[in-house]
Amino acid sequence: MNSELKLTDDGSHTLFVPEIDECYHSSHGAVQESRHIFIEAGLKQCQKDEICVLEVGFGTGLNGFLALLEAERSGKKIHYIALEKYPVDVEKAILLNYPKLIDSEKQDIFNLLHTSTWNEPIEITPYFTLHKIETDFTQYFHSQPYDVVFFDAFSPEKQTEMWSVEQFGKVYESCNFGAVLTTYCAKGMVRRAMQDAGFKVERLPGPPGKREILRGVKAP
Ligand SMILES: C[S@@+](CC[C@H](N)C(=O)[O-])C[C@H]1O[C@@H](n2cnc3c(N)ncnc32)[C@H](O)[C@@H]1O
């Protein structure tokens, strides 16, 4: 997918895709949004010492980078599985200003998230193993038991097929009991699809510029 680097309101970059007229993140702030939805409402809710994370849509690697930093901070081990149908060009990805804004000493690690080999697990740090899989999520056969899911597809208006009961159901079946799935989209049809797939769903306050987000839990 052709995309252009763009600044969001918190000073962090996102990518804009002219073909679908949509950005990878909220224009109110990419880093602010990712931290709020995926790290605070998602990853930090998991009490395990070893956590298996699924990300739907690896994109800029921002969520992966924040999860890696959280693994270092907490001393927990993260196995991060990221599905991506349209990998971002490495030359473009390393221009993203996330390390500069968050921790400039981690520039090399951020680059490694993008330059590392696809389709096999790679130990990026002792706390963080990255397994990027180049695939179409809607065709993917899940084989890992997930504890946390970052559901970060393009909007249902642009990619309805990603947000179906069938797709949430496949993810649900692959989740451990207690697993949490968070997403920025709080639309009724998404909440119902998550519920119909089996998740217990709650609405939570969103990051600046977004009233609500959704969190689903696979209840024991
Ligand atoms: C809203 S962006 C978010 C990307 C990423 N989480 C980030 O923070 O940069 C959605 C991502 O889903 C990817 N995507 C779109 N269709 C897909 C599919 N069928 N399977 C896997 N990934 C897909 C896009 O290429 C894009 O990277």
The ligand as an SDF file (V2000), in Angstrom:
LIG
                    3D

 27 29  0  0  0  0  0  0  0  0999 V2000
   -4.7300    1.0000   11.1090 C   0  0  0  0  0  0  0  0  0  0  0  0
   -3.2300    0.3000   10.4610 S   0  0  0  0  0  0  0  0  0  0  0  0
   -2.3990   -0.0220   11.9920 C   0  0  0  0  0  0  0  0  0  0  0  0
   -1.0430   -0.5670   11.8450 C   0  0  0  0  0  0  0  0  0  0  0  0
   -0.1830   -0.7310   13.1070 C   0  0  0  0  0  0  0  0  0  0  0  0
   -0.8440   -1.3930   14.1840 N   0  0  0  0  0  0  0  0  0  0  0  0
    0.4610    0.5540   13.5080 C   0  0  0  0  0  0  0  0  0  0  0  0
    0.3170    0.9560   14.6780 O   0  0  0  0  0  0  0  0  0  0  0  0
    1.1330    1.1510   12.6680 O   0  0  0  0  0  0  0  0  0  0  0  0
   -3.8430   -1.2810    9.8770 C   0  0  0  0  0  0  0  0  0  0  0  0
   -2.7820   -2.2600    9.4450 C   0  0  0  0  0  0  0  0  0  0  0  0
   -3.4150   -3.4900    9.0130 O   0  0  0  0  0  0  0  0  0  0  0  0
   -2.7500   -3.9580    7.8550 C   0  0  0  0  0  0  0  0  0  0  0  0
   -3.6840   -4.8230    7.0990 N   0  0  0  0  0  0  0  0  0  0  0  0
   -4.6550   -4.4450    6.2540 C   0  0  0  0  0  0  0  0  0  0  0  0
   -5.3250   -5.5150    5.7810 N   0  0  0  0  0  0  0  0  0  0  0  0
   -4.7680   -6.6010    6.3520 C   0  0  0  0  0  0  0  0  0  0  0  0
   -5.0240   -8.0050    6.2690 C   0  0  0  0  0  0  0  0  0  0  0  0
   -6.0080   -8.4880    5.5000 N   0  0  0  0  0  0  0  0  0  0  0  0
   -4.2400   -8.8340    6.9920 N   0  0  0  0  0  0  0  0  0  0  0  0
   -3.2320   -8.3400    7.7730 C   0  0  0  0  0  0  0  0  0  0  0  0
   -2.9590   -7.0280    7.8950 N   0  0  0  0  0  0  0  0  0  0  0  0
   -3.6940   -6.1600    7.2010 C   0  0  0  0  0  0  0  0  0  0  0  0
   -2.3800   -2.6830    7.1230 C   0  0  0  0  0  0  0  0  0  0  0  0
   -1.3820   -2.8950    6.1560 O   0  0  0  0  0  0  0  0  0  0  0  0
   -1.9330   -1.8080    8.2780 C   0  0  0  0  0  0  0  0  0  0  0  0
   -0.5880   -2.0330    8.5770 O   0  0  0  0  0  0  0  0  0  0  0  0
  1  2  1  0
  2  3  1  0
  2 10  1  0
  3  4  1  0
  4  5  1  0
  5  6  1  0
  5  7  1  0
  7  8  2  0
  7  9  1  0
 10 11  1  0
 11 12  1  0
 11 26  1  0
 12 13  1  0
 13 14  1  0
 13 24  1  0
 14 15  1  0
 14 23  1  0
 15 16  2  0
 16 17  1  0
 17 18  1  0
 17 23  2  0
 18 19  1  0
 18 20  2  0
 20 21  1  0
 21 22  2  0
 22 23  1  0
 24 25  1  0
 24 26  1  0
 26 27  1  0
M  CHG  2   2   1   9  -1
M  END
$$$$
